[in-house]
Amino acid sequence: MLAKPGFAQVPDVKAAGPAAGKWFPQAIADDLNQGMAKPGKMMQKWRTGVGWWKYGKVVLSPGTHSRNMMSNYMLASMAGLSPFRPQRYVQAMRALNPKNNDPYFREAKAAGTFLQDTFAAAELPRLLDISGDLGGLQKGLTATLKKIGQQPSNAYQYEEKLFKMAMYIDKRKAGVLPKAAADFAEEALFNYRRVPEFIDQIRRTGVVPFVTFSYKAIPATARALWQRPATVNRIGNVFRTFEDRTPEGHDARHLLPEYMREGWMKLPWTDEEGRPQYFNMNYILPFGDLGEMATGSGFGGRGGPAAGLINSPLVNTAAALATGIDPFTNQQIDEQWGGAKGYISRLILPSLLGGAGATELAHAYQGLPSNPFSIRAEPRDLTKALLANFLGLRITAVDLPQQYQYRLLDINREMRDVQTRVRRWRTAQQRGIDPKRVESEIEKLSERYAEII
């Protein structure tokens, strides 16, 4: 076979098995060649472990499936697929049903590999890391999947294929040629295989396990802002729909716990005690992080990009054990349920199989608070815990008057801290510390004091 654009040849070597010397789509050939490079045994085991950790945290979590659907819906909307065209998703479901032998599906398969280049295919346990030869690959695949089942992974892939297929059909009905429609769907809803080598290495080694989503979502958001600003503005309008328009309403958001001030949407109803309720959109917004795995916001964490960058079982565990503090919540790990041992198990285990989700559900059933050492922690609500862990809908009620009192306590504590530090620098100045440095530090503290006031 002669060289063909988009295809590459696998070397004619024994390690390639039946694929030796044959041509494959570029993404598949790259995976085969990378697999045959075969890192050392320790790295093989480590990368496989990272893959299975991702599998447990993502694919085995029902809530993540729901958030994946909602996030893809927003991505499709940002790329121009009107949210008021549900028929496209019905058509996509029909096309993906093999019994229908749908012409759009046949056309899409011929137009590229965009239906195969999904998160599950690229990010989850890659059995090429288990063995350097295809015989070992098949054996490892069979043994592993017999134990845990293929259905959760199939479901996750189907969710992504559904939105890509809907986008493809929408473009084809608009008159776009098959190859261009396939490329557009791939760009809008991400090719998880096509990343630079640097990104591939840090995600596979677990340095930043979910970096691919951020790497793809940031430019997707930038394109939407430039090409279709109204679509992004529509999401923002939905987010702000139920916010109070008065100055008091603006102040109310500043009374929320720190981790809720960004990414949480106010809902139009209150709970049985009349408290306003907020819905965590960090799980869903494409331009946010990958849900609570990246922000820790579901369990009271500070969240944000910094938290996402350290979302690795290795780095998180090392940081927590070294400092004694959970990097997401800033709480002492020995003051959480189960102590350090419980903290590590929740970090590593799948959410509903001994991880954070299972702990939350058990404590909600027993009426226990999220933190036994905090007077601010309230008993968990079982209904909300079920919604969060099975449907990905995390809702929290906020007692604003109580939060106001907490905020005053925090402000007073911060003011006393600044005043204490100023006195220390004054004492240091009397003992011969460089006057310029003292002046600089006191100026910074004065600015901080003004901010607190």
N, C-alpha and C positions, 0 to 999 in steps of 0.2 A: 504494500500500500504506500502511495506517495504521501509526502507531508501535506497536511490539510490544516488550514487556519482553525485554531481552537482545539487541536488534537496534539498529543505528544506520544512518543513511543517509550514503552517500558524496556529497559535493557534486557538483552537475551542472556540471562543468567539463571542459574539453578534456583536461587532464592526467590525468584519471581514465579516459580511454578508454572501453571498453565497460562499465566499472563505474559510469560517471557517473550520478548520481541514483538508484542502486539501493540496496536494503537488504541488509545483511550481519550475521552475528553480530557482537556488539560487538567481540570481540578482532580479528576480521579487518578490520572497518571502521576500527578504531584504527590497525592496521598500514598500511592503504591511505592514510588521512589523514596519518599521520606520514610516509609515503613521499613524498607529494605536497608536504609542507612543504619538502623538498629543501634540505639544508644546503649550504654553500659547497662548491666542487669539492674543496678540500683536505681538508675534513672528510669528504666523501663517500669519498674515496680512503682516508683514514685508517681510517674505520669499516669499510670493506670489508676493508682489510688486517687489522684486528683479528679480523674474522669468519673470514677464511681462516686466520689463525694459530690460532684456536680449533679450526677444522676439522682442521688438521694435528695439533694436540696431542691432540685428543680422538677424533675420528671415525676418523682414520687410524692410531690406535694400538690394536692388538688387545688389549693388556693393559687398556686403559681400558674396552673393551666388557665384558670379564670382570668388572672391578670394578663397572661400572655394574649388571650383573645381580645381583651379590652385595649391593650397597648397596640396590638396590630390594627385594630379598628381605627385608632387615632392616627397611626402611621399612614394607613390607606387614605384617610380623610385629608391629612396634610399633603399627600401626594396628588390629590385631585379627585379621588373617588368619593362622590357625594355620599354623605351619611344617610341621605334620603333615597338611596337606591338599594334597598334590601334585596331586590330581585337579583342583583349581581351575585350575592352570596348563595342564593338558592340555585342559580345557574352553575356556580362553582361547585356546589355539592353534587349536582347532577353530573357535572363533567368529571369529577374525581371518582365517581362510582364506576368501577371497571365493567359492570354489567351493561352500562349504557353505550359503551364504545363511542363516547362523545367525540365529535370532530374537533372541537376546541382543544380537548385534551391531547388527541393525536397530534394536532398542529403544534401545541405547546411543547410536547416532548421532542418534536423534530426541530424546534426553534432554539433549544438550548437546554442547559442542565439546571435552570433556576428552581425547578420544583424539587430537586434533590439536594440543593445547597442550603439546608436548613440548620437551625441551631442544634437540633438533636443529632443530625448527621455529622456535624463538624466539631461540636463541643463536648459531646458526651463520650463515655468510654470508647476509646479507639483501640480496637483489638489488634490493630497493626502494631501497637506498642507492646503487646503481650508476646509476640513472636515475630522473628524476622522472615519466616517463610509462610506461604499461604496455607500449608497443611496445618501448621500450628494455629494459624488464624482461625480456620474453620473449627478446629477442635476446641479452642478457647471460647469461641462464640457460642457454640452449641452447649458447652458445659455451663457457661455463665447464664445464658438466657433461660435455660431449663430451670434454674433456681429462682430467678426473679420475674420471669415472664417478659414478653416483648410488648405487651399491650400499652403500658404507660408511655413508652418511647414512641410507639406508633401513633398514639393519640396526639402527642406533642408535635410530631412531624405533620400530622394531618392538619392541625390548627394553623400551622404556618403555610402549608400548601393551599389551604382554603383561601386565605387572603391574597396570596400571590396569584392564584387562579382567577379570583374575582377581579383583581386589578388587570390581569391579562385580558380577560373577556371584555372589560369595560373599554380598554384601549382598542381592541379589535373592532368592537361595535362602533367606535368613533372613527374607524377607517385606517388605523395605524397598522402597518405591515407586521407579520408575525414576529420577525427577529427584533424589530424595534419595540414591540409590545412586551416581548419576553425580557429585553434589557431593561425596560422601564420598571416592570414588576420586580425584577431583581434588585434594582437600585432603590426602589421605594421601600421594599420589605427585607432587604439585606441578603447578601450572599455571605454566609458565615465562613465559607472556606477561603474566600478571596481576601486575604489580609496580608500585610507585609510580614516578612519572616520574623521581625522583632516582636510584633503583636502575637504571632502564632506561638512563639517560644514562651512569652510571659503568661499566656493563657494556659498552655499545656503543662507548664511546670508549676502552675498554681501561684505564681508571684502576684498576678492580678487575674483571678480566674474568669471574671465576667467582663473583661476589658473590651471584648469584641462588640458588645451592645453599645457601650459608650462611644467606641471608635466609629461605629456606623451611625448612631443616632445624632451625634453632634452635627456632622455635615448634612444629614437629612433635614434637621431642623433649620439649618442655615439656608438650604435650598428653598424650603417652604417659605421662610421669611422673605426671601428675595423674590421668588417666583409667584407665590400664592399667599401673601401676607394675611388675606382674609380668612384662610383656613386656620391659621395659628391663632388669629384674633378670636375666631369662633370658640376655640377651646378655652381661651382666656375669659371670654364672656360667660361661658358656662361655669367656669371656676368661680367667677365673681357674682354670679346671679343672686345669691341669697345673702351676700355681705351687706351689713348696715352701711348706709350712705352718709351717716352723720359723723361728726368728729368723735362722738362717743363710740361709735361702731369701729372707727379706725383704731381707737385706743384699746378696744376690746381684744383685737388680735395681738397686741403687745402684752396682754395679760395671759395669753396662752402659755403653756409650758414651752420652753425654748425649742424643743424638737418639733413642735406643732406650728410654729409661726410661718413656715414655708411649706407648701405642698399639701396642706390640709384644707379641704373645701367645707364651708359651712352649709349644713343641710337646712331645708325649710321647716323642719319640725324639731320639737324638743322631746326630752325623755319624760318619764312619768313624774319626775321631780321638777319639771319646768326648765331644765338646764339645756342650753344650746348644744347641738351635736355636730361633730366634724368628721368628715370622711377623708381617709388618707389617700390622696391622689399620687403620692410618690411611687406607689406600686404600679401606676398605670401610665403616667405621663411619659411619652417616648423620650423627652429631653431631660427626664430625671434619671435616677439610677435604677438598677434592676430590683425594684421592690425592696422588701425589708432585708433581703440578703445583702444589698448594697448599702442601705442606709441604717439598718438597725432601728428604724423609726417605729416599727411595730411593737417594740418592747421598751419604749421610753428612751431611745437612744438619741444622741446628738445628730447622727447621720451626716449627710452631705458628702461631697466628693472625697474628702480625706478618709472618711469611713469606708467608702467604696474601694479605695485604693489598697486598704489593708484587709479586705474581705477574703482572707485565706485562712484555713484552719491552722496552718503552720505559724503564720505571722501573728494572727490573733492570739493563739495560745501562748506563743513566746512572749508577746507584749504583756498579756494579762498576768502570766506567771512572774515576769520580771518586775512589773510595777505593782501587782496586786489589784489593778484597776481594769474593769471592762472598758476597752477603747470606745465602745458605742455609747454606753450609759454613764460613764464616769463614776460608776459605783464600785465599791470594794467587792471583789469576787467572793470573798469569804462571808459577805453579808447578804448573799443571794441564796435562794433555795438550793440546798444540796452542797453549798460551799464551792470550793474550787473544782472538786470532782464533778459536781452537777453542772457547773458552768461549762467545763470542757466537753462533757457528753452532749450538752445541748448545742454546742458549737459544731460538733463533728457529725452527730447522728442525723438521719433524715428527720424532717420536722415532726411527722406523726408517728415515727418509730423510735421514740425515746428522745427526740430532739425538743426544740423550743415549743413547737405546736402541741406535742403531747403533754408537756409540762403545763402549758397554759390551760388546756382543756381540763386536766385533772384538778388544777387549782380552782378553776371556775366552778367545776362541779362541787368542790368542797367549800366554796365561798371564801377562798383565801386571797389576800392581796398579792400584787405583783412582787412586792419587796417586803419581807417580814420586819425589816429594820427601819422602814421609812414611815413616818406619821402621815405623809402625803399620799401614800399608796392606798388605793381603794380596793375592795374585793372585786374580783373579776366577774363579769356578767357572762353566764353560760351561753345565752343566745348570741351575743356579740362574738364570743370566742369561736362558736361554731361557724358563724358567718365569715370570720376572718380566715379560719384555717381550711374551710371547705369551699368557700366561694370567693375568697380573696377580697372580701369587703370588710375592711377594718374601720369601725366607727367608735368614736370616743365622745362621751359627754363631758362637758367642762363646767365646773362650778365657778363662774367668773368672780363673784364676791370673795370666795375662798382663795382663788388665784391672786386676787388683788392683795389679800393679806400676805400671802406667800411672797408676792413681789416686793411688798414693803419690807418684809424681813430680809429678803435677798439684798435690797438696796442698802439697808442699814448695815448689813454685814460687809458689803463691798466698801461702803464709806469708811467703816472702822478699819478695814484692811488697808485702804489707801492712807488714812491718817497715821496708822502704825508704821507703815513703810516710810512716810515722810519723816517721822521722828527718828527712825533708824538712820536715815541719811544725814539728818542734822547732827546726830551723835557722831557718825563717821566723819563728818566735816570737822568737828571739834578735835578729832583724833588724828588729823593730818591727811585725810583722803583728798585727792585732787579736787580743788574747788570747782573747776569747770565741769568735771564729771558729776559732782553733787548737784550743781545748778541744772545740768541737763536732765538728770534723773528726776529731780523735784519738779521740773517743768512738765515732764511727761506725766507724772503723778497728778499734777494740778489739772492737766487736760483731762485725764481720766476722771477726776473728781467732778469736773464740770459736766462731763458726759453723764455721769450717774445722776447728778442733780437734775 
